[in-house]
Amino acid sequence: MKHPGIKLKHTATALLMALSLLVPAGDGLAQAVIKVDPSTKEKPDEASPPKPEIRSLPPAYDDVMMRLAEMLGALHYLRELCGAKEGSLWRDQMQELIEKEEPDETRKAKLVSRFNRGFRSYQEIHRECTDTAAEAANRYLRQATRLAAEIPGRYGQ
C-alpha cells in the first residue's frame, strides 16, 4: 500500500522573511528613519562593521521530522525482515518527504542520517523476524502514520 507523501509549508522561509523585515537594509533605510549628521557619516575608505549574519532556523516541526525519518528507516528494515515484500517503499517515502520538504544540504544530511540510524539500530539487533521485531514494526507503523497525519494539521500544509 503506497502512503501519500507529506506536503509541508516552508515555515523556515516564512520566518526568515519575517526576520529580514526587522533587520535594517542599509544606510537608505536608516537615514529614512533616523536623521544622520553628514559629518559623522562613515567615509568609504573606513572599514565598515561586519553585517549581521542571518541564519535560517530549522522548522518548528524539525524534531518531529527527525523522529519520522528514524521511524521510516526502522520500518524499511523491519517490514522487509518480517516478509512484507514492500521493496523500497519506505526508502521511497523518505525520498519523497525530502523532495517535498526541500531542505538545505545540512538538514537533508541530518534527515538521511536519522533514516539510516533507524535502519541500522534494528539491523544490528534483529537478523530474523521475531515476535519482538514484528511488534516493533507494527508499533512504528502506527506511530509514523499518526505523526504523518499530525504534521500537516499542526504545522500547515
C-alpha positions in Angstrom: 0.0 0.0 0.0 1.5 3.3 -1.0 1.2 6.1 1.5 0.7 9.7 0.4 3.7 12.0 0.9 3.6 14.8 3.3 3.4 18.3 1.9 4.6 20.9 4.3 4.8 24.7 4.4 8.2 26.2 4.3 8.0 27.8 7.8 11.7 28.4 7.9 11.4 30.6 4.8 8.5 32.5 6.1 10.3 33.0 9.4 13.4 34.2 7.6 11.3 36.7 5.6 9.7 38.0 8.7 13.0 38.4 10.4 14.5 40.1 7.4 11.9 42.8 7.8 13.3 43.6 11.3 16.9 44.0 10.1 17.8 47.4 8.6 18.5 47.2 4.9 21.5 49.7 5.0 22.0 53.4 5.1 19.0 54.3 3.0 16.6 52.8 5.5 18.5 54.1 8.5 18.5 57.6 7.1 14.8 57.5 6.4 14.2 56.6 10.0 17.0 58.4 11.8 18.4 61.8 10.8 22.1 61.3 10.1 24.6 64.1 10.7 26.7 64.2 7.4 29.9 64.9 9.4 29.6 61.6 11.3 28.8 59.6 8.2 31.4 56.9 7.5 33.9 57.6 4.8 34.2 55.0 2.0 37.8 54.0 2.8 37.0 53.3 6.5 36.3 49.7 7.4 32.6 49.2 7.9 31.4 47.0 10.8 30.5 43.4 9.8 27.0 42.9 8.7 24.9 40.6 10.9 24.6 37.1 9.6 21.1 35.9 9.1 20.7 32.2 9.6 17.8 30.2 8.7 16.2 28.4 11.6 15.0 24.8 11.5 11.3 24.5 11.1 9.2 24.3 14.2 8.4 20.7 13.4 12.1 19.7 13.0 12.3 17.3 15.9 9.1 15.6 14.7 10.5 15.3 11.2 13.8 13.7 12.5 11.8 11.2 14.5 9.6 10.4 11.5 12.8 9.9 9.4 14.1 7.5 12.0 10.9 5.6 12.1 10.9 5.2 8.3 14.4 3.8 8.4 13.3 1.3 11.1 10.2 0.4 9.0 12.4 -0.1 5.9 14.4 -2.7 7.7 11.8 -4.4 9.9 9.0 -4.7 7.4 11.3 -6.4 4.8 12.8 -8.6 7.5 9.3 -9.8 8.5 8.2 -10.6 5.0 6.2 -7.6 4.0 7.7 -7.7 0.5 7.4 -3.9 0.1 10.7 -3.4 -1.6 11.9 0.1 -1.3 8.6 1.6 -0.2 9.9 3.1 3.0 13.1 4.5 1.4 10.9 5.9 -1.4 8.6 7.6 1.2 11.7 9.1 2.8 13.0 10.3 -0.6 9.5 11.8 -1.3 9.5 13.5 2.1 12.9 15.1 1.4 11.8 16.3 -2.0 8.7 17.9 -0.7 10.5 19.4 2.2 13.3 20.9 0.1 15.8 21.2 3.0 19.2 22.8 2.7 22.1 20.4 2.5 22.8 20.3 6.2 19.3 19.5 7.1 19.0 17.0 4.3 22.1 15.2 5.7 20.5 15.1 9.1 17.3 13.6 7.8 19.2 10.9 5.9 21.3 10.2 8.9 18.3 9.7 11.1 16.7 7.4 8.5 20.0 5.3 8.4 20.1 5.3 12.2 16.6 3.8 12.4 17.6 1.2 9.8 20.9 0.3 11.4 19.7 0.2 15.0 17.4 -2.7 14.2 19.7 -4.3 11.7 22.3 -4.7 14.5 19.8 -6.4 16.8 17.5 -8.4 14.6 18.8 -10.9 12.0 15.4 -12.7 11.6 11.8 -11.8 12.2 10.9 -12.4 15.8 7.8 -11.5 17.7 9.7 -8.5 19.1 10.7 -7.4 15.6 7.2 -7.8 14.3 5.7 -5.8 17.2 8.3 -3.1 16.8 7.4 -2.8 13.1 3.7 -2.6 13.9 4.3 0.0 16.6 6.4 2.1 14.2 3.8 1.8 11.5 1.1 3.1 13.8 3.4 5.9 15.2 4.6 7.0 11.8 1.1 7.1 10.4 0.0 9.2 13.4 2.9 11.6 13.0 2.5 11.9 9.2 -1.2 12.9 9.8 -0.4 15.3 12.7 2.4 17.3 11.0 0.3 19.0 8.3 -2.6 19.7 10.7 -0.3 21.1 13.3 2.3 23.0 11.2 0.5 23.8 8.0 0.0 22.1 4.6 
